[in-house]
């Protein structure tokens, strides 16, 4: 029986091939030439299987991993999975947020200590090693919408295996939008400190700084599209709504900003409720 996996959305960074060290660059060139690059949907399924195995694997080996590949303007862009690294980092972060007694019930120290040792070993050997993919189950986190413009949406609906919702943009545009959002949120904190904010925008901007300035960013609704019908996908204006909220804040229209952001929260709240009930 296949394992039950929560539907997840993904935020991916694709770096240009030139951004990788020579040996790794050669490996990705061979990987793409051999024709084994998975589609997004097939790759996501394979990645989840790897992640399940990684939760009990005692070692971290990124040399045997896969990647997603994009071609744009005649150039090759690569998004390595590094699933093992992401699993162990997420486990350590999750454990660190819990009281020791609770943490021991979820991730016993006998598993956590080898993971910490492996992570330290890899950080010392590969200080430039980084996580190219962020994952969120059951919904798309509001900060992710900040990176995109409505015109960058790629939507496929209907009864098809390719049913999907994507946004794609350049690193330069994404970083400018983060800066714009942070400036607007500073205004909000000054004039209405009790209003809802978009937590995580600064952290997202810091994550993007680790990558090559000519990288490409992709938001993939992934399995979350299966929780929404075609009308809901077509009517999902979260990117536009968050953009409207940021523009309103910059113009000093706090009430309009809160209203626009409220539409985003209301759109995703039912899926958050389903997560709590699952």
N, C-alpha and C positions, 0 to 999 in steps of 0.2 A: 504494500500500500504506500502511495506517495505521501510524504510528510505534508501536513497542513501548514501553509505559509501565509502570513498576513500580507495583504496587498500593499505594495510600496511604490513611492515615487522617488525619482533620482535626480540629483543635480551633479552634472559631470563637467570636468575640465579636460579639454583635448589640447595637449601641447604640440607645437610643431616638431617634426622629427629632429630638427637641428638643435632643439633644447636638451636632448638626451645625450649622455656621455657616449663616446664612439662605440664601445662594445654593445651597449644597450640599443643604440641606434641601429646597428647592424642586425641585432636580434629581431627588432620590430620590422625592419625591412624584409627579412627572411620570412617572418611570421605572416606578413601581408601577402608576400609573393606566393606562399604555399597554399593560399586560398582557404585557410582555416578560420578566418575572421567570422564570428557569429553575427547574426542579425541582432538588433536590440532585444527583441522579445525572446529569442532563443538564448541569447547571452545572459539575459536576466534570470532565466530559469536555471541555466548552468551555474551562474554565479551564486544563486541561493543554495544549490546543492553543495557547492564548494564551501560556503559559509557554514552550513550545518556540520560538515566534517571538520572545519577549522575550529569549532568550539571545543573539540576534545583532542585536537592535535597538539602534541607537546613541543613542537618546534615551528619556527617561522621561516618559510622558504618562498621568497618572491620570485625566484628564478624560473619557476615552472608555472607561472601565471599567464592568463590570457589578457586580451585588451579589446576595446572597441576602437575602430579606425574610421576616420572621415577623410575624404578628399575635398579640398576647397581651393579654388584658384590654382589648380595644378599642384598643390602642396599636400603632403600627407600629415595628418594630425592624429595623435595617439592618446587614448585614455586607458592607462593600465588599470587592471582591477585591484591588484594588491589586496585580495580579499582577506587573506590571513592577517595581514597587518591591521586592516580595518576592524576585524572581529576582535582581536586582542586589545586594540586601543579602546574600542567601544566598551569592552568588558571592564577594563581598568577604570574608565571614566564612570561607568554605571556603579561599580563597586565603591568608588571614592565618594559618591553622593549619599551613600547609605550608612547608617550606624553599623558598627562592626558586627554585632550579633545578627542583624538582618542581612548584611552583606555575606556573611558566612553561609547563610542558608541558600543564597542564590549562586554565589561564586566562591566556593571554599578556598581558603588560603593555599591548600595543596595544589590547586590549579592556578591561582593568581600569581604565586611566587615564580613558577617557571615562565609564565607569560611576561612578567616584569623583567626577568633576566633576559629573555629573548629580545624584548623590545629594546632594552639598554644595549644589547650586543649589536643589534642592527643599527641603532642610532650612532654608535661609535664607528661602525664600519661604513655606513651609508648616511652621513649627516644630511645629505640632500634628499633622502627618501621621504616622500610625502603622499598624502591620501588624495586621490583624484576624484573620488566619488563620495557624495553625501547621500544618505538614505533616510527616508521618513515613511513609516507605515501609516496607512489609513487616510492620509491627507497630504497636502502640499503646505509646508510652513509658509506663512505670509512673507517673511523676509526674502524668500527665493523670488517672489514676484517682482521685487524691486529691480532686479537685474535686467528686465526685459521690457520690450515695447509691444503693444498689441499687434503691430504689423509683422512681428517676427514669429507669429504663431503658425504652426503646421498641424492641421487637423484632418484626421481621416475617420469618418464615421461609417455606419452601416454594418451589415452582417459580414465582416471580413476579418481574417486573421491579422490584418495590418491596422485594425482599429486603434487609434492612438491620438495623443495630444502632446505636441512638443513646442518648445520655444528654443531658438538658437540665436546667439549673438556673439559679438567679438568681445575680447577682454577689455579693450579700451572703452567701449560703450558701457559695459557692465560696471566698470570701476567709476566712471563718471556718474552713473546713476546712483551708485552707493554714496558717493560724496554728496550728491544733491539730496538724497534721502536723509543723511546724517545732519546736514544743515537744517533741513526742515524739522527734524525731530528735536534739534536744539531749540528751535523756536517754540515748539509745542511744550517742551519741558519748562520753558520760561513763563509762558502765558497761561498754561493750563496743566499744572503738574499732576493733577488727578485724572487726566484723560488717558484713555488706553493708548499705549505705544506699540511699536513694532519691535519687540525684543529680538536681538540677534543680528541686527543689521551690521553693527560694528564688527562682530565676530566673523560674519560672512565676508566683509571687506578685508579683514586681516587674512583670512584663508586665501583669498584670491591673490594677495600680494606675493604668495610663495611661487607663483607660476610665471612663465614667460609672457611678456607683454603682448605678444601676438597670438596668444592662445584663443581658443573658442570655447564658449560656455553653452551647455545644453540642459534644459529642464525637460525631463521625460516623466509624464504622469504615470507611466508604467502600469502596474496592476490596479492603480486607483481608477483607471478608466472603466474597469469592470463594475465599479460601484455606482457609476453614473450612466444614465441613458443618453442617447444622442442629443436630445433637446437640452439636457443639462450641460453637456459638453459644449454645444454651440453657444449656449447662453452664459458660459463661464467667462465673466469679464473681470476676473480678479486682478489681472495685470493692469487693465485700464482703471479699475477702481482705486487701486493703490497708487497709481500714477496721479490720478485726480486728487487723492488725499494729499500727496506730497506737494503738488502744485498749489493747492488751496492753502496749505500751511505757509508756503513761501510768500503768498500774497496776504497773509494775516487773517485768512478766513477759517478760523479754527472750527467753527460749527460745521461748515461744509466738509472739512477734512474728517472730522469724527463721523459724519454721516456716511461718507464714501468708504472709510475704513470699516464701519459697521456692516456694510454690505458684504465685505470680504469675510468677516467673522461669521455672519449669519449664514453665508453660503457653505462654510465648512463645518459649522457646529454640529449638524446631524451626523457627519462622518466621525467626528470626535466622540459623539455619544455611542456610536456603534463600536468604536474601539474600546471604550470603557466597559461595554456589555459583553465583549468577546472573551 
